Amino acid sequence: QVQLVESGGGLVQPGGSLRLSCAASGFIFDYYAIGWFRQAPGKERERVSCVSSSGSRTYYADSVKGRFTISRDNAKNTVYLQMDSLKPEDTAVYYCARTSRTYGCSTLNRANYDYWGQGTQVTVSS
C-alpha cells in the first residue's frame, strides 16, 4: 500500500534550521510529484513547496522562498525539505503528499493530492 512517512521535525530557535524527510513506499516514486504542506493551529493547510517527479522543477510559496529548499532522491524514494532562517510563523505540522499524475505541481488544491503522511511538528520558539 502507498505510504508516506515524514520525519525530522522538532523544536528550534528562530534563525535555526531543520531538514524534513518524506520516505515513500508502495508506488513508483519517480512517476509522481510530491508536495510539502503545513497547517498551523486555527489556519488552513497550505502548500509551501513542491518538486516535480524528476526533481528538475521546484515551487515555493512566497512566505518561504529563499529560506526553504526542496529536493528529492529517487534512488532512496525520499523527498527533503531543508528549512533555514526559521521564523516563529513557520510553526506548524508539516505534511508531505503525493499529487496526481494529471496535475503534478501545477495544482494547489488539496483534493488533487491523493496520499498524505501523518505529519511532523515543527516549532520555532526561543
Secondary structure as UniProt FT lines:
FT   STRAND          3..7
FT   STRAND          10..12
FT   TURN            14..15
FT   STRAND          18..25
FT   HELIX           29..31
FT   STRAND          34..39
FT   TURN            41..42
FT   STRAND          46..51
FT   STRAND          58..60
FT   TURN            62..67
FT   STRAND          68..73
FT   TURN            74..77
FT   STRAND          78..83
FT   HELIX           88..90
FT   STRAND          92..99
FT   TURN            101..103
FT   HELIX           104..106
FT   HELIX           110..112
FT   STRAND          113..116
FT   STRAND          120..124
//
